[in-house]
Amino acid sequence: MKLDKKYSGLLTAIIMTIALDSAMTFTMISINTGWTAGFFQRFVNGWIIGFAVAFPTSLLAFQLARRIVNRIVSE
């Protein structure tokens, strides 16, 4: 199954948000609390909050970055 090309920006934002949020949440929880009891629960809670903040931000940043890049590069 393939999605229509009009969803490529949204899908890119979702995939990037999942990847970056996972890496950042894992890193910060590992640094702040270490591998202690309840690590997985803290990771999931942190990931959900991070995704809720990062996804709308990535949608805005993706559009802004696209405009900036289009002004910088030649056609």
C-alpha positions as CSV (number, residue, x, y, z in Angstrom):
1,M,0.0,0.0,0.0
2,K,1.3,3.4,-1.0
3,L,0.1,6.8,0.2
4,D,-0.5,9.7,-2.0
5,K,2.4,12.1,-2.5
6,K,0.5,14.9,-0.8
7,Y,1.1,13.1,2.5
8,S,4.9,13.0,2.1
9,G,5.5,16.1,4.3
10,L,3.3,14.8,7.1
11,L,4.8,11.4,7.0
12,T,8.3,12.8,7.0
13,A,7.5,14.9,10.1
14,I,6.0,11.9,11.9
15,I,9.0,9.6,11.2
16,M,11.5,12.3,12.1
17,T,9.6,13.1,15.3
18,I,9.5,9.5,16.4
19,A,13.2,9.0,15.7
20,L,14.4,12.2,17.4
21,D,12.0,12.0,20.3
22,S,13.0,8.4,21.0
23,A,16.7,9.3,20.9
24,M,16.4,12.4,23.1
25,T,14.0,10.8,25.6
26,F,16.2,7.8,26.0
27,T,19.4,9.9,26.4
28,M,17.9,12.4,28.9
29,I,16.3,9.7,31.1
30,S,19.5,7.6,31.0
31,I,21.5,10.7,32.1
32,N,19.1,12.0,34.7
33,T,17.9,8.7,36.4
34,G,20.1,5.9,35.0
35,W,19.1,2.3,34.5
36,T,17.0,2.0,37.7
37,A,13.7,0.4,38.4
38,G,10.9,2.0,36.4
39,F,13.2,3.1,33.6
40,F,10.8,1.8,30.9
41,Q,7.8,3.6,32.4
42,R,9.7,6.9,32.7
43,F,10.8,6.4,29.1
44,V,7.2,5.9,27.8
45,N,5.9,8.8,29.8
46,G,8.7,11.1,28.7
47,W,8.3,9.9,25.1
48,I,4.5,10.7,25.0
49,I,5.1,14.2,26.4
50,G,8.0,14.7,24.1
51,F,6.0,13.6,21.0
52,A,3.1,15.8,22.0
53,V,5.5,18.8,22.0
54,A,7.8,17.8,19.1
55,F,5.2,16.8,16.5
56,P,3.5,20.2,16.2
57,T,6.9,21.9,16.4
58,S,8.3,19.7,13.6
59,L,5.3,20.5,11.4
60,L,6.0,24.2,11.8
61,A,9.8,23.8,11.6
62,F,9.6,21.6,8.5
63,Q,7.6,24.3,6.6
64,L,10.0,27.1,7.8
65,A,13.1,25.1,6.9
66,R,11.7,24.3,3.4
67,R,11.1,28.0,2.7
68,I,14.6,28.9,4.0
69,V,16.3,26.2,1.9
70,N,14.3,27.2,-1.2
71,R,15.6,30.8,-0.9
72,I,19.2,29.6,-0.4
73,V,19.6,27.0,-3.2
74,S,19.3,27.8,-6.9
75,E,16.9,26.0,-9.1
